[in-house]
Amino acid sequence: MLVAAHEFGHSVLMYAGGLSLSWGHKGSTNPITQSVKYSTPGYPEKGPIDLMKYYDPTKRSADLFRRMVDSAAMDIDVKRLIWGAQIKWTK
């Protein structure tokens, strides 16, 4: 389920921001080599986990998996999906 959500997210990010946003995992990896950048932080201590970012795997919290499952799409990614759908709002 988490992998499917991540892979679907690539199509949204690719449409909204191109290769660097999608393959670069929102700036957390090198878009070409896919290697995690040294500057990539650990997982957030609280709140939702962005499934499209890579994190330093040595910095984990005990409730990491639950927070990943409980996380819906990040707000910015929902906005990208809506923008990409080119919905026309009517009154």
Backbone torsions as a table, in degrees:
resi	resn	phi	psi	omega
1	MET	NA	-45.1	-179.6
2	LEU	-67.2	-40.1	179.2
3	VAL	-65.9	-41.9	178.8
4	ALA	-62.1	-42.3	178.4
5	ALA	-62.8	-42.2	179.1
6	HIS	-62.9	-47.3	-177.1
7	GLU	-66.8	-38.3	174.8
8	PHE	-62.3	-39.5	178.7
9	GLY	-57.6	-31.8	177.8
10	HIS	-59.6	-40.0	-179.1
11	SER	-66.9	-36.8	178.0
12	VAL	-66.9	-48.0	-178.8
13	LEU	-65.8	-36.3	179.8
14	MET	-64.1	-44.2	-179.8
15	TYR	-67.0	-41.7	-174.5
16	ALA	-81.0	-32.6	-173.0
17	GLY	-137.2	-1.2	176.9
18	GLY	84.4	-169.2	-174.9
19	LEU	-59.6	-43.7	-174.7
20	SER	-64.5	-36.2	179.0
21	LEU	-74.3	-44.6	-176.8
22	SER	-75.3	-60.8	-177.4
23	TRP	-72.0	-22.3	177.5
24	GLY	-86.1	4.7	178.1
25	HIS	46.8	54.1	178.6
26	LYS	56.2	38.0	175.8
27	GLY	88.7	2.7	-176.8
28	SER	-92.6	-12.3	176.9
29	THR	-133.5	164.8	172.5
30	ASN	-75.2	124.7	-176.1
31	PRO	-61.2	-26.0	-178.0
32	ILE	-88.7	-53.2	-174.8
33	THR	-87.8	-15.3	-177.4
34	GLN	65.7	11.0	178.4
35	SER	-76.3	141.2	179.9
36	VAL	-69.4	133.4	-179.7
37	LYS	-70.6	149.5	177.8
38	TYR	-62.0	-28.4	-178.3
39	SER	-80.8	-4.4	-178.3
40	THR	-65.3	125.6	-178.1
41	PRO	-77.5	172.6	172.6
42	GLY	-75.0	178.8	178.3
43	TYR	-63.8	144.6	177.5
44	PRO	-59.8	146.2	-179.8
45	GLU	-70.1	-32.1	-177.7
46	LYS	-137.6	165.1	173.1
47	GLY	81.7	-174.1	-175.8
48	PRO	-70.6	156.4	177.1
49	ILE	-104.7	123.5	177.3
50	ASP	-74.7	110.0	-176.9
51	LEU	-70.2	-10.8	-179.6
52	MET	-91.6	-8.1	177.3
53	LYS	-99.7	152.9	170.3
54	TYR	-99.2	149.5	-178.9
55	TYR	-127.5	163.4	174.4
56	ASP	-68.5	113.1	-173.9
57	PRO	-67.6	-13.8	-179.9
58	THR	-80.5	-10.9	-177.8
59	LYS	-112.9	88.3	-177.2
60	ARG	-119.2	158.8	173.3
61	SER	-114.3	160.5	-174.3
62	ALA	-62.8	-33.6	-175.8
63	ASP	-99.7	25.6	-174.9
64	LEU	-57.2	-51.0	-175.9
65	PHE	-63.3	-43.3	179.3
66	ARG	-60.3	-42.4	-179.4
67	ARG	-67.9	-31.4	176.1
68	MET	-67.5	-45.1	-178.6
69	VAL	-67.4	-39.2	-179.3
70	ASP	-73.3	-17.1	-176.8
71	SER	-73.8	129.3	169.8
72	ALA	-87.2	-179.0	176.0
73	ALA	-60.4	145.7	178.3
74	MET	-64.3	144.7	-176.7
75	ASP	-51.5	-44.5	-178.1
76	ILE	-63.4	-34.4	-179.9
77	ASP	-74.1	-33.2	174.2
78	VAL	-63.9	-41.0	177.4
79	LYS	-64.1	-38.9	177.3
80	ARG	-63.5	-41.4	179.6
81	LEU	-63.5	-44.6	178.5
82	ILE	-63.8	-43.5	178.6
83	TRP	-60.7	-43.3	-178.7
84	GLY	-67.4	-27.2	179.3
85	ALA	-74.9	-14.7	179.6
86	GLN	52.5	48.6	178.4
87	ILE	-67.9	137.0	176.1
88	LYS	-106.0	114.9	-177.7
89	TRP	-84.8	136.7	176.9
90	THR	-121.7	158.5	-179.3
91	LYS	-85.0	NA	NA
